[in-house]
Amino acid sequence: MAFTIEDILLGISILLFLSILISKSLGRFGIPALILFLGVGMLAGSEGVGGIHFDDARSAQSLGTVALTIILFSGGLDTRWESTKPILWRGVVLATAGVFITAILLGLFVYWVTDFTILESLLLGSIVSSTDAAAVFSILRYKNIGLKHNLRPTLELESGSNDPMAYFLTVSFTFLITNEDASIWQLIPMFFMQMSLGAVMGIAMGHLMAWVINKIKLEQEGLYPALTLAMVVFTYAFTSEINGNGFLAVYISAVILGNRNFIHKRSLTRFYDGVAWLMQILMFLTLGLLVFPSHMIPVIGIGLLISLFLIFVARPISVFLSMAFFRSTLADKLYVSWVGLRGAVPIVFATYPLLAGVQKSDMIFNIVFFIVLTSVMLQGTTLAPVAKWLKLNQRERRLKKHQFDLEMEYDLKNELTEIMVPEGSPAIGKSLVELHFPKGSLIVLINRKGKFLTPNGATVLEPLDILYVMTDNDQELAKVNEMLGYEVA
């Protein structure tokens, strides 16, 4: 049956609407959005109520590659160097050595319990070796759960940077299986070349993006998202063309750009946040359409066994070994082990052996899909209780902070923040000059009972004054909050 473009657009719009509506309705019960989007895709598929027949693995892989590029870039833009710096090496080791150990351990287990060859087993282990952050943080934020000991930035950094390693392993073992004359020793120089080129290109493009955005002076503000999108796609494509790791280049460039000053920073960040959500939904829906539920029934037993080994053995061992050289508690390691959700990325990676014609690629794909479902349903719905059980949760105490939606031409390092002087504040009755606010902060305006005052050093603060404070960074803002009587974590 041939579909017109109107039919396709109508179907996509209905699926998008249903996905968002179901996510809104069921997300409050702790069910990750990922599983809901996949579920909608499966229901709309050829074996669901929708009856849409889709078996184009190449299109699914292409969409997944584009989506993953945008998602990694959006995640990198939101990564703050101040919070990442203290745990940088811990996150990097988890994202590299941790992924490698997980892939090897799971591969050996698959080889032991199945009739897969050693290379096919290691390929399966590689495909599911990376974690997914989208479902994790959607639950943590919805439940308003804070995590002690810098666990959140650790998990953010790991999940944002571990896909390149899993991608390299997946492509490498696919190459070894399809090329009988190839040697595993060929992979070592290939690994260092891909990661080195990816890192160099990411650093170079991150600085170049910031320079171009600030210097190009476009007439229309709406062209800036198109400009940055072109540079993001170029970063991935060109790095891949020169045999570098495009995903790593995109993520590093985004981290560098996100920690630089550039015009329209807030609007561009919001743009990529929205596009990343759209890409996630489309990717999950497409992968849901791609799977045939009846094909998973024969692999339920072995899939469950492999999934449980991954969750309770392979992931914890890799985390404990990776974090052995860093100061962390047993509870920290246990929680990081538990937050090892597998998401849509492994399903995308599972299409590589499909397209390469690997003999047991269909079975690998179905096992991977089952592992993802099991991981998300078991781990994704229990993140909050496990954090509480391990005594790692804490109420997120944020700075008294309301940022204005202002776009400043260049000096986006400074933020204009609204803070109310609480009753009983130690600052009441004191002049601004007596308070000795940090040098990096400036009170530019005071709202006193609906009237706006231009402050000077002799201005005395009164209860319920609303201060409009320009600050350089969150450390300066924290000091201002403390001086006004707010408790800051």
TISE-73738 format. One line per field, with one value per residue (C-alpha): residue number from 1; residue in three letters; x, y, z negated. Coordinates in steps of 0.2 Angstrom, whole numbers, plus 5000, padded with zeros to 4 digits. Each point is the difference from the previous one (the first is absolute). Layout:
// residues N
pos	[NUM, ...] $
code	[ALA, ...] $
c1	[X, ...] $
c2	[Y, ...] $
c3	[Z, ...] $
***
This chain:
// residues 489
pos	[1, 2, 3, 4, 5, 6, 7, 8, 9, 10, 11, 12, 13, 14, 15, 16, 17, 18, 19, 20, 21, 22, 23, 24, 25, 26, 27, 28, 29, 30, 31, 32, 33, 34, 35, 36, 37, 38, 39, 40, 41, 42, 43, 44, 45, 46, 47, 48, 49, 50, 51, 52, 53, 54, 55, 56, 57, 58, 59, 60, 61, 62, 63, 64, 65, 66, 67, 68, 69, 70, 71, 72, 73, 74, 75, 76, 77, 78, 79, 80, 81, 82, 83, 84, 85, 86, 87, 88, 89, 90, 91, 92, 93, 94, 95, 96, 97, 98, 99, 100, 101, 102, 103, 104, 105, 106, 107, 108, 109, 110, 111, 112, 113, 114, 115, 116, 117, 118, 119, 120, 121, 122, 123, 124, 125, 126, 127, 128, 129, 130, 131, 132, 133, 134, 135, 136, 137, 138, 139, 140, 141, 142, 143, 144, 145, 146, 147, 148, 149, 150, 151, 152, 153, 154, 155, 156, 157, 158, 159, 160, 161, 162, 163, 164, 165, 166, 167, 168, 169, 170, 171, 172, 173, 174, 175, 176, 177, 178, 179, 180, 181, 182, 183, 184, 185, 186, 187, 188, 189, 190, 191, 192, 193, 194, 195, 196, 197, 198, 199, 200, 201, 202, 203, 204, 205, 206, 207, 208, 209, 210, 211, 212, 213, 214, 215, 216, 217, 218, 219, 220, 221, 222, 223, 224, 225, 226, 227, 228, 229, 230, 231, 232, 233, 234, 235, 236, 237, 238, 239, 240, 241, 242, 243, 244, 245, 246, 247, 248, 249, 250, 251, 252, 253, 254, 255, 256, 257, 258, 259, 260, 261, 262, 263, 264, 265, 266, 267, 268, 269, 270, 271, 272, 273, 274, 275, 276, 277, 278, 279, 280, 281, 282, 283, 284, 285, 286, 287, 288, 289, 290, 291, 292, 293, 294, 295, 296, 297, 298, 299, 300, 301, 302, 303, 304, 305, 306, 307, 308, 309, 310, 311, 312, 313, 314, 315, 316, 317, 318, 319, 320, 321, 322, 323, 324, 325, 326, 327, 328, 329, 330, 331, 332, 333, 334, 335, 336, 337, 338, 339, 340, 341, 342, 343, 344, 345, 346, 347, 348, 349, 350, 351, 352, 353, 354, 355, 356, 357, 358, 359, 360, 361, 362, 363, 364, 365, 366, 367, 368, 369, 370, 371, 372, 373, 374, 375, 376, 377, 378, 379, 380, 381, 382, 383, 384, 385, 386, 387, 388, 389, 390, 391, 392, 393, 394, 395, 396, 397, 398, 399, 400, 401, 402, 403, 404, 405, 406, 407, 408, 409, 410, 411, 412, 413, 414, 415, 416, 417, 418, 419, 420, 421, 422, 423, 424, 425, 426, 427, 428, 429, 430, 431, 432, 433, 434, 435, 436, 437, 438, 439, 440, 441, 442, 443, 444, 445, 446, 447, 448, 449, 450, 451, 452, 453, 454, 455, 456, 457, 458, 459, 460, 461, 462, 463, 464, 465, 466, 467, 468, 469, 470, 471, 472, 473, 474, 475, 476, 477, 478, 479, 480, 481, 482, 483, 484, 485, 486, 487, 488, 489] $
code	[MET, ALA, PHE, THR, ILE, GLU, ASP, ILE, LEU, LEU, GLY, ILE, SER, ILE, LEU, LEU, PHE, LEU, SER, ILE, LEU, ILE, SER, LYS, SER, LEU, GLY, ARG, PHE, GLY, ILE, PRO, ALA, LEU, ILE, LEU, PHE, LEU, GLY, VAL, GLY, MET, LEU, ALA, GLY, SER, GLU, GLY, VAL, GLY, GLY, ILE, HIS, PHE, ASP, ASP, ALA, ARG, SER, ALA, GLN, SER, LEU, GLY, THR, VAL, ALA, LEU, THR, ILE, ILE, LEU, PHE, SER, GLY, GLY, LEU, ASP, THR, ARG, TRP, GLU, SER, THR, LYS, PRO, ILE, LEU, TRP, ARG, GLY, VAL, VAL, LEU, ALA, THR, ALA, GLY, VAL, PHE, ILE, THR, ALA, ILE, LEU, LEU, GLY, LEU, PHE, VAL, TYR, TRP, VAL, THR, ASP, PHE, THR, ILE, LEU, GLU, SER, LEU, LEU, LEU, GLY, SER, ILE, VAL, SER, SER, THR, ASP, ALA, ALA, ALA, VAL, PHE, SER, ILE, LEU, ARG, TYR, LYS, ASN, ILE, GLY, LEU, LYS, HIS, ASN, LEU, ARG, PRO, THR, LEU, GLU, LEU, GLU, SER, GLY, SER, ASN, ASP, PRO, MET, ALA, TYR, PHE, LEU, THR, VAL, SER, PHE, THR, PHE, LEU, ILE, THR, ASN, GLU, ASP, ALA, SER, ILE, TRP, GLN, LEU, ILE, PRO, MET, PHE, PHE, MET, GLN, MET, SER, LEU, GLY, ALA, VAL, MET, GLY, ILE, ALA, MET, GLY, HIS, LEU, MET, ALA, TRP, VAL, ILE, ASN, LYS, ILE, LYS, LEU, GLU, GLN, GLU, GLY, LEU, TYR, PRO, ALA, LEU, THR, LEU, ALA, MET, VAL, VAL, PHE, THR, TYR, ALA, PHE, THR, SER, GLU, ILE, ASN, GLY, ASN, GLY, PHE, LEU, ALA, VAL, TYR, ILE, SER, ALA, VAL, ILE, LEU, GLY, ASN, ARG, ASN, PHE, ILE, HIS, LYS, ARG, SER, LEU, THR, ARG, PHE, TYR, ASP, GLY, VAL, ALA, TRP, LEU, MET, GLN, ILE, LEU, MET, PHE, LEU, THR, LEU, GLY, LEU, LEU, VAL, PHE, PRO, SER, HIS, MET, ILE, PRO, VAL, ILE, GLY, ILE, GLY, LEU, LEU, ILE, SER, LEU, PHE, LEU, ILE, PHE, VAL, ALA, ARG, PRO, ILE, SER, VAL, PHE, LEU, SER, MET, ALA, PHE, PHE, ARG, SER, THR, LEU, ALA, ASP, LYS, LEU, TYR, VAL, SER, TRP, VAL, GLY, LEU, ARG, GLY, ALA, VAL, PRO, ILE, VAL, PHE, ALA, THR, TYR, PRO, LEU, LEU, ALA, GLY, VAL, GLN, LYS, SER, ASP, MET, ILE, PHE, ASN, ILE, VAL, PHE, PHE, ILE, VAL, LEU, THR, SER, VAL, MET, LEU, GLN, GLY, THR, THR, LEU, ALA, PRO, VAL, ALA, LYS, TRP, LEU, LYS, LEU, ASN, GLN, ARG, GLU, ARG, ARG, LEU, LYS, LYS, HIS, GLN, PHE, ASP, LEU, GLU, MET, GLU, TYR, ASP, LEU, LYS, ASN, GLU, LEU, THR, GLU, ILE, MET, VAL, PRO, GLU, GLY, SER, PRO, ALA, ILE, GLY, LYS, SER, LEU, VAL, GLU, LEU, HIS, PHE, PRO, LYS, GLY, SER, LEU, ILE, VAL, LEU, ILE, ASN, ARG, LYS, GLY, LYS, PHE, LEU, THR, PRO, ASN, GLY, ALA, THR, VAL, LEU, GLU, PRO, LEU, ASP, ILE, LEU, TYR, VAL, MET, THR, ASP, ASN, ASP, GLN, GLU, LEU, ALA, LYS, VAL, ASN, GLU, MET, LEU, GLY, TYR, GLU, VAL, ALA] $
c1	[5000, 5007, 5000, 4999, 5010, 4984, 4997, 5018, 4999, 4983, 5007, 5016, 4990, 4988, 5014, 5009, 4985, 4996, 5018, 5000, 4983, 5004, 5017, 4991, 4986, 5011, 5016, 4994, 5000, 5019, 4999, 5014, 4995, 5011, 4989, 4985, 5006, 5006, 4983, 4991, 5011, 4997, 4981, 5000, 5011, 4995, 4996, 4991, 4983, 5007, 5006, 5014, 5012, 5018, 5016, 5012, 5015, 5011, 4987, 4999, 5019, 5001, 4987, 5009, 5016, 4993, 4990, 5015, 5011, 4987, 4997, 5018, 5002, 4986, 5006, 5018, 4993, 4992, 5016, 5007, 5019, 4999, 4990, 5009, 5018, 5001, 4994, 5008, 5011, 4988, 4987, 5013, 5005, 4982, 4997, 5015, 5007, 4983, 4992, 5014, 4999, 4981, 5001, 5013, 4992, 4983, 5008, 5008, 4984, 4990, 5013, 4998, 4981, 4997, 5006, 5006, 5019, 5011, 5000, 4981, 4999, 5012, 4990, 4984, 5009, 5007, 4983, 4992, 5016, 4995, 4987, 4986, 4998, 4983, 4989, 5011, 4999, 4982, 4995, 5013, 4994, 4981, 5002, 5011, 5014, 5017, 5015, 5015, 5019, 4999, 4991, 4989, 5014, 5009, 4985, 4997, 5018, 5001, 4984, 5004, 5017, 4999, 4991, 5015, 5009, 4985, 4999, 5018, 4999, 4984, 5007, 5016, 4993, 4988, 5015, 5010, 4985, 4997, 5018, 5008, 5018, 4999, 5009, 4995, 5017, 4995, 4987, 5013, 5007, 4983, 4993, 5013, 4999, 4981, 5000, 5014, 4993, 4983, 5007, 5010, 4986, 4988, 5012, 5003, 4982, 4994, 5011, 4996, 4982, 5001, 5011, 4988, 4984, 5007, 5009, 4988, 4987, 4984, 4986, 4986, 5001, 4991, 5015, 5011, 4992, 5003, 5018, 5004, 4991, 5010, 5016, 4994, 4996, 5017, 5009, 4993, 5001, 5017, 5008, 4992, 5007, 5018, 4997, 4998, 4986, 4986, 4989, 5015, 5004, 4982, 4999, 5017, 4996, 4984, 5008, 5012, 4987, 4988, 5014, 5004, 4992, 4990, 4985, 4983, 5006, 4984, 4989, 5012, 5001, 4981, 4999, 5011, 4991, 4984, 5008, 5008, 4983, 4993, 5014, 4998, 4982, 5002, 5014, 4991, 4984, 5010, 5009, 4983, 4993, 5016, 4998, 4988, 4994, 4997, 5018, 5005, 4990, 5013, 5014, 4991, 5009, 5018, 4996, 4995, 5015, 5012, 4991, 5001, 5018, 5003, 4991, 5006, 5017, 5008, 4995, 5005, 5017, 5004, 4995, 5009, 5016, 4998, 4997, 5013, 5013, 4988, 4994, 4982, 4989, 4993, 4983, 5006, 5007, 4984, 4989, 5011, 4999, 4981, 4998, 5006, 4985, 5000, 4990, 4997, 5019, 5003, 4985, 5007, 5017, 4992, 4995, 5019, 5002, 4982, 5006, 5017, 4992, 5007, 4993, 4990, 4997, 4981, 5002, 5012, 4988, 4985, 5011, 5006, 4983, 4994, 5015, 4995, 4982, 5006, 5013, 4988, 4985, 5011, 5013, 4991, 4985, 5010, 5013, 4992, 4997, 5018, 5007, 4990, 5005, 5018, 4998, 5006, 4985, 4999, 4987, 5007, 5003, 5002, 5006, 4987, 5000, 4989, 5009, 4992, 4998, 5012, 5012, 5016, 5010, 5017, 5002, 4989, 5012, 4990, 4982, 4986, 4992, 4985, 5002, 4988, 5007, 4991, 4992, 5013, 5014, 5017, 5002, 4984, 5004, 5018, 5006, 5007, 5017, 5000, 4995, 5015, 4992, 5013, 5009, 4993, 4982, 4991, 4982, 4994, 4982, 4988, 4982, 4993, 4981, 4997, 5012, 5016, 5016, 5017, 5011, 5017, 5012, 4989, 4984, 4993, 4991, 4983, 4990, 4992, 5011, 5002, 5018, 5005, 5018, 5013, 5012, 5015, 4996, 4991, 5014, 4997, 4981, 5002, 5009, 4987, 4986, 5010, 5002, 4981, 4996, 4997, 5007, 5010, 5006] $
c2	[5000, 5017, 5014, 5018, 5014, 5006, 4982, 4999, 5018, 4996, 4984, 5008, 5014, 4988, 4989, 5016, 5006, 4983, 4998, 5017, 4997, 4983, 5006, 5014, 4988, 4985, 5009, 5004, 4982, 4999, 4992, 5007, 5009, 4989, 4984, 5010, 5006, 4983, 4993, 5012, 4995, 4981, 5003, 5009, 4987, 4986, 4988, 5014, 5009, 5012, 4987, 5011, 4989, 5006, 4989, 5013, 4998, 5012, 5014, 4996, 5001, 5016, 5008, 4994, 5007, 5017, 4999, 4995, 5014, 5013, 4992, 4999, 5018, 5006, 4990, 5008, 5018, 4997, 4993, 5012, 5000, 5005, 4985, 4988, 5005, 4991, 4984, 5001, 4985, 4989, 5003, 4997, 4984, 4994, 5005, 4991, 4986, 4997, 4998, 4988, 4989, 4999, 4995, 4986, 4993, 4999, 4993, 4986, 4996, 5000, 4988, 4989, 4998, 5001, 4992, 5017, 5001, 5010, 5015, 5000, 4999, 5015, 5009, 4998, 5006, 5015, 5005, 5001, 5007, 5018, 5008, 5012, 5016, 5007, 4988, 5001, 5019, 5002, 4989, 5009, 5017, 4995, 4992, 5015, 4989, 5007, 4989, 5002, 4999, 5007, 4985, 5010, 5008, 4983, 4991, 5015, 4999, 4981, 4999, 5015, 4993, 4981, 4998, 5003, 4985, 4989, 5005, 4996, 4983, 4996, 5005, 4992, 4983, 5001, 5003, 4985, 4988, 5006, 5000, 4983, 5006, 5014, 5000, 5006, 5009, 5011, 5008, 5007, 5014, 5002, 5004, 5013, 5008, 5001, 5007, 5012, 5007, 5001, 5010, 5011, 5004, 5003, 5012, 5010, 5000, 5006, 5015, 5003, 5000, 5013, 5011, 4998, 5004, 5015, 5007, 4996, 5014, 4992, 5012, 4987, 4993, 4984, 4996, 4996, 4983, 4995, 5006, 4990, 4985, 5001, 5000, 4986, 4989, 5005, 4995, 4983, 4996, 5007, 4992, 4983, 5003, 5002, 4984, 5009, 4997, 5012, 4997, 5005, 5015, 5006, 4998, 5008, 5015, 5002, 5000, 5013, 5011, 4999, 5006, 5015, 5017, 5002, 5010, 4993, 4986, 4998, 4999, 4988, 4989, 4999, 4997, 4985, 4993, 5000, 4992, 4987, 4995, 4999, 4989, 4989, 4997, 4997, 4988, 4990, 5000, 4994, 4986, 4995, 4998, 4990, 4987, 4985, 4994, 4982, 4999, 5004, 4986, 4986, 5010, 5005, 4987, 5003, 5019, 5000, 4990, 5012, 5015, 4995, 4996, 5017, 5009, 4990, 4994, 5009, 5018, 4999, 4992, 5013, 5014, 4994, 4997, 5017, 5010, 4990, 5014, 5014, 5005, 4993, 4991, 4982, 5008, 5012, 4985, 4990, 5014, 5004, 4981, 5000, 5016, 4990, 5002, 4994, 5011, 5003, 5001, 4981, 4997, 5012, 4991, 4983, 5005, 5001, 4981, 4999, 5010, 4992, 4983, 4992, 4982, 5001, 5019, 4998, 4990, 5013, 5014, 4991, 4996, 5018, 5007, 4988, 5006, 5018, 4997, 4990, 5013, 5015, 4991, 4993, 5014, 5015, 4998, 4997, 5014, 5010, 4986, 4994, 5017, 5001, 4983, 5004, 5016, 5010, 5011, 5017, 5014, 5011, 5017, 5012, 5018, 5013, 5004, 5006, 5004, 5012, 4995, 5013, 4998, 5010, 5003, 4994, 4999, 4985, 4995, 5012, 4995, 5012, 4992, 5004, 4998, 5005, 5006, 4988, 5007, 4997, 5002, 5005, 5013, 5010, 5017, 5000, 5010, 4992, 5006, 4992, 4983, 4998, 4990, 4990, 5010, 4990, 5004, 5017, 5005, 5010, 5002, 4999, 4997, 5007, 4998, 5002, 5015, 4998, 5008, 5002, 4995, 5007, 4996, 5010, 4990, 4991, 4983, 4997, 4984, 4993, 5011, 4992, 5001, 4999, 4993, 4998, 4986, 4992, 4982, 4989, 5002, 5018, 4998, 4988, 5012, 5013, 4988, 4996, 5018, 5003, 4985, 4986, 4983, 4994, 4981] $
c3	[5000, 5005, 4988, 5005, 4992, 4991, 4993, 4994, 4992, 4992, 4992, 4994, 4992, 4991, 4994, 4993, 4991, 4993, 4994, 4991, 4993, 4993, 4993, 4991, 4993, 4995, 4996, 4983, 4995, 5004, 5016, 5011, 5016, 5010, 4997, 5004, 5016, 5005, 4995, 5011, 5015, 4996, 4999, 5017, 5008, 5011, 4986, 4990, 5001, 5013, 5013, 5007, 5008, 4998, 5002, 5007, 4989, 5010, 4998, 4981, 4999, 5010, 4989, 4984, 5006, 5003, 4983, 4990, 5007, 4995, 4983, 4996, 5005, 4990, 4985, 5002, 5001, 4982, 4993, 4988, 4998, 4981, 4995, 5012, 4996, 4983, 5007, 5018, 4999, 4991, 5013, 5014, 4993, 4998, 5018, 5008, 4988, 4993, 5017, 5005, 4985, 5001, 5018, 4997, 4985, 5008, 5016, 4990, 4991, 5017, 5007, 4985, 5000, 5019, 5016, 5006, 5006, 4989, 5012, 5001, 4981, 4998, 5013, 4990, 4985, 5009, 5006, 4983, 4991, 4999, 4989, 5003, 4990, 5007, 4990, 4984, 4998, 5006, 4985, 4988, 5004, 5000, 4982, 4995, 4994, 4997, 4999, 4988, 5004, 5017, 5007, 5012, 5010, 4999, 5008, 5012, 5006, 5002, 5009, 5012, 5004, 5000, 5017, 5010, 4992, 5002, 5018, 5004, 4992, 5010, 5016, 4997, 4995, 5015, 5011, 4993, 5003, 5018, 5004, 4996, 5004, 4988, 4984, 4983, 4998, 5014, 4989, 4987, 5012, 5007, 4983, 4995, 5017, 4999, 4983, 5003, 5015, 4992, 4985, 5011, 5012, 4985, 4992, 5016, 5005, 4983, 5000, 5019, 4997, 4986, 5011, 5015, 4990, 4993, 5015, 5015, 4995, 5009, 5004, 4994, 4983, 5006, 5011, 4985, 4996, 5019, 4999, 4984, 5007, 5016, 4989, 4989, 5016, 5007, 4984, 5000, 5019, 5003, 4985, 5006, 5017, 4994, 4989, 4984, 4987, 5005, 4985, 4988, 5011, 4999, 4981, 4996, 5012, 4991, 4983, 5005, 5008, 4986, 4988, 5011, 5003, 5016, 5005, 4999, 4989, 4990, 5015, 5009, 4985, 4999, 5019, 4998, 4985, 5009, 5016, 4989, 4992, 5018, 5006, 4985, 5003, 5018, 4997, 4987, 5011, 5015, 4990, 4993, 5017, 5006, 4987, 5002, 4983, 5006, 5004, 4982, 4993, 5004, 4992, 4984, 4989, 5006, 5001, 4982, 4995, 5009, 4994, 4982, 5002, 5007, 4986, 4985, 5005, 5015, 4997, 4981, 5003, 5014, 4988, 4985, 5010, 5009, 4983, 4990, 5002, 4996, 4983, 4999, 4987, 5002, 5002, 5014, 5010, 4997, 5006, 5016, 5003, 4999, 5011, 5015, 5011, 5018, 5012, 5018, 5004, 4999, 5011, 5013, 4999, 5002, 5018, 5005, 5000, 5008, 5015, 5000, 5003, 4984, 4999, 4983, 5001, 4999, 4984, 4993, 5004, 4991, 4985, 4999, 5001, 4986, 4990, 5002, 4995, 4984, 4995, 5002, 4991, 4986, 4997, 5007, 4988, 4984, 5001, 4987, 4987, 5003, 4997, 4984, 4994, 5002, 4991, 5015, 5003, 4994, 5003, 5013, 4992, 5014, 4999, 4998, 5018, 5014, 5016, 5013, 5018, 5006, 5015, 4998, 5015, 4994, 4981, 4997, 4986, 4989, 4994, 4994, 4985, 4989, 4981, 4987, 4983, 4987, 4984, 4986, 5012, 4992, 5015, 4995, 4993, 5008, 5015, 5015, 4996, 4983, 5007, 5011, 5013, 5011, 5013, 5014, 4995, 5003, 4994, 5015, 4994, 4985, 5001, 4983, 4998, 5019, 5002, 5008, 4993, 5007, 4986, 4994, 4986, 4987, 5004, 4985, 5003, 4993, 4998, 5016, 5011, 5017, 5006, 5018, 4999, 5014, 4996, 5009, 4994, 4988, 4987, 4999, 5000, 4985, 4990, 5003, 4995, 4984, 4995, 5002, 4989, 5011, 4997, 5014, 5003] $
***
